């Protein structure tokens, strides 16, 4: 399934409105279910690299840098905690991955429905790429509200334990202990600390994620048509791309998502890993960004970016391949 070539309405033409509603609900349930499966699979691939990224991003300003780079961070993590340490706290991110991916596909579909209902586009014609960038941004904005609390818990668990004022190194926190601590000190609002960073990253990143995937998919369709001299085929009758081309399109989407708005994610991670003390408030997004820029410049905002972009390629490729395969299989069935 390619979003750019999926030109039919959410339900097939039918004189019975109830049937159309049921089909729309089934499509939404498919997006949520298949998106969850794809998101969980992708998270298992990328999580160790995400742990390294968070540790690089959250190094304190007032101390010498603990890690020289991604490779050094990875080695130190293996020496101190083993491979299990790199998967520390994965339970919350697995839930988050399922929520994020299913939410993205669900809200992207809602965004297209909004555009159709508003009369901006014709249901019977393929959506232009510009529209897919907009529906991707729409999906990311709504998804950010779900993601911020999950990522706050994840980031706090991923940061390695350090010695406290009493000289003791305490046990790494669990998801429940982090939830209790945040709620005790800052209440429900505390779980959305870093929301601005997540909103910027998800809105812009999701626009790039959906848009770049469909751009590359369209380029491959044109290339395949030219190679096979099958240019007479209409855009609604395009054959599925070979697996390797689907992988490249998905990988391109992941790299675009992570690179373009990475600084927002860096600021967000620093805000979410700052110490939680009674009555204290974390710096605002702009304050945190200004502090980081003043001390480290652009390099500080992109700390850990190479590792993140590298791990996002296979992860995003798997997510789209699995999602498209499940959608295609059940529609054929």
C-alpha angles and dihedrals in degrees: 000000000000118000092214093056098039095102103156122097120263088264132033118257108277135158089224111082092197091060091051090051092050092051091049090052091049091051090051092048090050091052091051096044099042092040090054092051092048093046094052092049091050093048093057089055098048105032101094089052091047090054090054090048094053092047091052093046096048100053108133120251097224095058133062112268110275095207129046092206145315096300093049091047090050092050094047090049092051092048095050103035108007123224090312089064091058088056093046112139095011093140093076094044091050088057089043093049091051091048094044099048096040090046092050094052092042096049092042088058090047089050091055091048090051090051092049094046091050089055093242093127137022114248091215094059131067114265112249117243091250089061092051091054088053095047088048091054090048090053093047094051093056093041092055090068090060096041104051097072092044093049092047090059092043095050094049091053095046095055108094119248116262133194114275128217091277091058093248123127105221128212117272111266123254124224091257094049091051091049091050093047095049093045093047094052103033108012125221093324091063092071090067094056104135094025092136091058092047091047093052093044096046098041096048096030095050091049087055092042097056096030098050092044091054092042092056091042090054092048090052091050090053091046092049092048091051092046093051094037087236096132091132091074112106121240091248092056099052116144118238114271120252113264094254091054091049088051093052092048091050093045091050089053092053094048092048092049094052102039103046098054101024095122090063089054091049092053090045093052092050091050092049095048096048114117116277113223130163113276095002122126125210117238115266120259092259093047093050091047092049092049092050093046092049093052103036108008122209091334090063092052091053096043108143093009096126092056091046096050091046094053093042093063099068093033095054091042090056092046094055094040092051094043094047092044093052093046092048094046096050093043090052091046 
